[in-house]
């Protein structure tokens, strides 16, 4: 993966979940647009951005507060998990715990992620891919941003 796709495990997992074929021509074009992504906003269940006059949204149902509360309690005293739940590190242990034990993956499966762009109702365009790559870079900068998206 290039620096435009994210380097850490959460960032790579997110990019590959949103962009089906990162080796495609569409993905290569998208990497060239990452620097042009504007107004990247993240709230629970929704990432939005503006790119080339197109409004992009990447959505998924948030992890339930009940699960977050239980996982937060469970992680106390376990440094790798605590760092992940606090958003300080991209913890593969936290991703595994949420996926296997709680059936609530930190990065949802591809089918559970909505993609929408004003240029393409299906969200299968380079704008969506560029926003996904830009968000992956943001995850590397601040892992807590993925936690914010997941609720």
N, C-alpha and C positions, 0 to 999 in steps of 0.2 A: 504494500500500500504506500501511497505517496503521503507527503505531509499534508496534502489537501484532504485526506480521508480520515485522519486521526490515527494516533499511534497506540494508545492504551487499549486494554481489552474491552472496556465499555464502549469506547469510541468506535473501535473496529466492528464490534457486534451491532451497534446501532446502524452504522453505514451499510453493512451487508444486509441488514433486515429491511432497510428502505430501498436500497438500490439493488435490484435482483442480480445484475451481472456487472460487477465493478470493472471488468475488462472490456466492456462494450464501448463502441464509439460514442454512445450517449454519455456514458460515465466519463470518458476522456474529455468530451466537450464541457461537461458539468464541472470537472476539476478546474478548467480554465476560467470558470465564472465565479468560483468561491469568493474571490476578493471583491466581487461586485454585489454580494448579498448585503442588503440593507434592512434596517429595522427588525433584526432578529429578536423576537419576543417569545418568552417561554412562560407558560402558566400550566397548571395541572391539566394534563390531557391534551394540550395543544401547543404546537410550535408554529409561529407565523413569521413570514418575512416577505420582503419586496425584492424583486429581481427583474430588471428589464421591463418595468411597468406591469409586471405580473405579480399578483398576490398569491403566495404559496401557503398551504397549511398541511402540517403533518400531525395526525391525531391518533390517540389511543385511549381506551378507558383507563383511568388511573387505578393504581393498586388501592384497595380499600383501606380506610383508616384503621380498621380492626387488625388487618394484617401488619400494617406499619407499626402499630403499638406493640403487638406481640413480638415482632422481629426485633424491635428496638430493645425490648426487655431481654430477649434471648441473647443479644449481642454483648450485653454488659460483661466486662471483664475479659473479652476476647479481642485483643488489639486489632488484628486485621479486619474483623467484622465491625468493630466500633469505628475504625477509620473510614470504612465504606459507608456505614449508615450516617456518619457525620458529613459525608461528601468530601472528605480530604483525600481519599485514594479511590482508584478504580479497582475495587476488591472482587476478584473472581470468586472468592468464597461467598460473598454476599449474593452475587448473581446465582451461584449454585444453590444456596440455601433457599432463596425465593423461588427458584424454578422447581427444584426437586421436592422440598418439604412443604412449600405453601402453594405450589401450582400457580404462582403469580410472578412470572419472569420480570426481572428488572427491565430488560429489553424485550418487548413483546415479539411474538412470532410475526413473520412477514404478513400473514393473512389478517392479523389483528391490528395492523397499522393502516390508517386512512391516509390517502394522499390526494391533494386537490391543488390545482393550479388554474388560474383564470384563462390560461391559454389552452388547457386540455382537461376536460372533465374527468378523465381517468387518472390524471396525475402521473402519467407515464412520459414525462418530458425532462429535458435537462435542467429546467428550473427547480423541480422537486429534488432531483439528484444533487444539484449544487447546494441547496439549502440543507439537505441531509449531510453532505460533506462539511459544510460550514458549522453545523451543529456538532458534528463529531470533533472538529477542531476545538470548539468551545468546551466540549466535555473534557478534552485533554487539559485545557486551561483551568477549568473549574468543574470537577466531577459532580459537585452538588447540583449542577444545572439539570442533569439527567434525573436526579431524585425529585427536583421540582416538577419536571414534566410528568413523572410517574405518580405524583400526588403527595 
